[in-house]
Amino acid sequence: MNTATFFHAGCPVCVSAEQQFVDALDTGRYRVEVVHLGERKERIAEAERLGVKSVPALVIDGQPFHINFGAALADLK
């Protein structure tokens, strides 16, 4: 099973995106991991390596997709 990772910071934009996208993706084709970077700051470097520039962002098969704009990744450090 492929993995998709949804990175967010807990802001209203992020929570809305999580509700919309995670349920839609979690269909059996992908296992979706949700990472709240405000609570898991140790994962910020991983998000950067994957090309995430802002949150909310969804990484599918190593490709980052930026959804709207909640916060720059640099602001979460």
C-alpha positions in Angstrom: 0.0 0.0 0.0 1.3 3.5 -0.9 1.7 6.1 1.8 0.5 9.7 1.7 1.4 12.2 4.4 -0.6 15.2 5.3 1.4 17.9 7.1 -0.4 20.7 8.9 -0.1 23.2 11.8 -3.6 22.9 13.3 -4.9 26.3 12.0 -8.5 26.5 10.6 -7.3 26.2 7.0 -5.3 23.1 7.9 -8.2 21.5 9.8 -10.5 22.1 6.9 -8.1 20.7 4.4 -7.6 17.6 6.6 -11.4 17.0 6.7 -11.7 17.4 3.0 -8.7 15.5 1.7 -7.7 12.8 4.2 -11.0 11.1 4.2 -11.1 11.2 0.4 -7.7 9.6 0.1 -8.0 7.0 2.8 -9.7 4.6 0.5 -7.4 1.6 0.6 -5.1 2.7 -2.1 -3.2 4.9 0.3 -2.5 4.8 4.0 -2.7 8.4 5.1 -0.6 9.7 8.0 -1.6 13.0 9.5 1.3 15.0 11.0 0.5 18.1 13.1 3.8 20.0 12.9 2.9 22.3 15.8 2.9 19.2 18.0 5.6 17.2 16.2 8.3 19.8 15.4 10.9 17.0 15.0 9.1 16.1 11.7 9.7 19.6 10.2 13.0 18.6 8.7 11.4 15.6 7.1 8.7 17.8 5.6 11.4 20.1 4.2 13.3 17.2 2.7 10.0 16.2 0.9 9.7 19.6 -0.6 7.0 21.0 1.7 7.2 24.8 1.8 3.9 25.6 3.6 1.1 23.9 5.3 -1.4 22.4 4.8 0.4 20.1 2.3 -0.1 16.6 1.2 2.8 14.4 0.0 1.8 11.6 -2.2 4.4 9.2 -3.5 7.1 11.7 -2.7 5.4 14.6 -4.5 4.3 17.6 -2.4 1.0 19.2 -3.1 0.4 22.5 -1.3 -3.2 23.2 -0.4 -4.3 26.8 0.1 -1.9 28.6 2.6 -2.0 28.3 6.4 1.6 28.9 7.4 5.1 28.9 5.9 7.1 25.9 7.2 9.8 28.4 8.4 7.2 30.0 10.7 6.8 26.6 12.5 10.4 26.3 13.5 
